[in-house]
Amino acid sequence: MFHPSDIVKVAAAVITRPDGSFLLARRPAGKPYAGYWEFPGGKVKPDESLLHALRRELLEELGIHVEHAYPWITRTFTYPHAAVCLHFYRVVQWHGEPYPQENQELSWQFANNVAVEPMLPANAPVLRALDLPPVYAITNAMELGIKLSLTRIEHALQAGLRLVQVREKGMMKEALHVFAGEVVKLAHRYGAKVLINEDIRLCREVGADGVHFPSSQLMNLTELPGIDLCGASCHNAEELFQAERLGMSFVVLAPVLPTLSHPESKTLGWQKFATLVRECSLPVYALGGLRQEDLTTAWEHGGHGIAMMRAIV
Ligand SMILES: Nc1nc2c([nH]c(=O)n2[C@@H]2O[C@H](COP(=O)(O)OP(=O)(O)OP(=O)(O)O)[C@@H](O)[C@H]2O)c(=O)[nH]1
């Protein structure tokens, strides 16, 4: 075990192009794990801010000037020789063309099809997180009716939606089975993924991609059910901690703003949202009273993306 003061702080960059590809660099000879692929970045100096370290490292390693970077996830990982705390940023704007200043190999890759290996061991969950789309829709068929709901879901899929949660509290069992099956069929036609709220069995029966656990269920779980994609709803630090401990694929943190579906809940606001997600190792979707226009605000506050119900499907 490493003492907390021995944990090496690292700033790492997911430099992303508009087509979704991101840059990986191969660790040069002479460093530990030479030949392994990593996200560009490096150690934070004492008294240096994370963002400053990020800018300095990308200038030193790639010759680029960071113009716009969003804080993203933070992962601690223990190697035999050292423990590292990796603070990931998504760099979306820079000037200069990345050029290997230290003779390292560079490669642009896509999260769902990384064609270089080996990756640094700490980075496997990071690639899975990068494969999650920025918007997560939650169905609302009990309010809209099944027919209109399916029409709206299809429109959103046509417009690029790639992640949907079937959440229909109070819908009769048979109707829910049929509706969930329809959503899965529709979504898979567009290459989108579907999570089923709460019901692991229904998820398997309708061939959905994952399960979304409400916070009460999350707090009672001792392990994940062995399903590829597992999401959870969180409202506070304790629930986020439990989701991290279990190794959820992602979480939704709510309510950020006042929302019709939970009018009685106390809202977090963006500052509290940012404080809660700052050290979180999981990608976090902001939820509650949000619209498509709020995506950038979510990114600025450390979110992976936004989740929406009425504003999207
Ligand atoms: N840059 C970077 N480092 C990572 C990643 N994943 C990961 O485990 N690390 C670890 O974080 C540490 C970063 O240290 P580094 O050696 O790259 O730092 P540096 O550029 O400041 O080099 P230096 O040792 O010459 O001062 C290493 O232990 C590395 O194995 C990643 O994706 N990017």
The ligand as an ORCA input file, in Angstrom:
! r2SCAN-3c Opt
* xyz 0 1
  N       0.383     10.552    -19.160
  C      -0.276      9.481    -18.732
  N       0.160      8.805    -17.638
  C      -0.527      7.714    -17.273
  C      -1.701      7.277    -17.965
  N      -2.186      6.156    -17.363
  C      -1.353      5.865    -16.331
  O      -1.454      4.933    -15.561
  N      -0.331      6.820    -16.256
  C       0.726      6.816    -15.274
  O       0.921      8.114    -14.745
  C       2.329      8.400    -14.574
  C       2.683      9.561    -15.470
  O       4.028      9.761    -15.422
  P       4.961     10.146    -16.665
  O       6.183      9.351    -16.544
  O       4.246     10.095    -17.950
  O       5.197     11.651    -16.272
  P       6.104     12.743    -16.924
  O       5.744     12.931    -18.369
  O       5.994     13.918    -15.997
  O       7.539     12.069    -16.978
  P       8.860     12.110    -16.116
  O       8.878     10.796    -15.394
  O       9.898     12.156    -17.172
  O       8.798     13.273    -15.213
  C       3.049      7.122    -14.968
  O       3.242      6.314    -13.814
  C       2.057      6.433    -15.896
  O       2.241      5.036    -15.913
  C      -2.123      7.991    -19.101
  O      -3.092      7.664    -19.780
  N      -1.384      9.087    -19.438
*
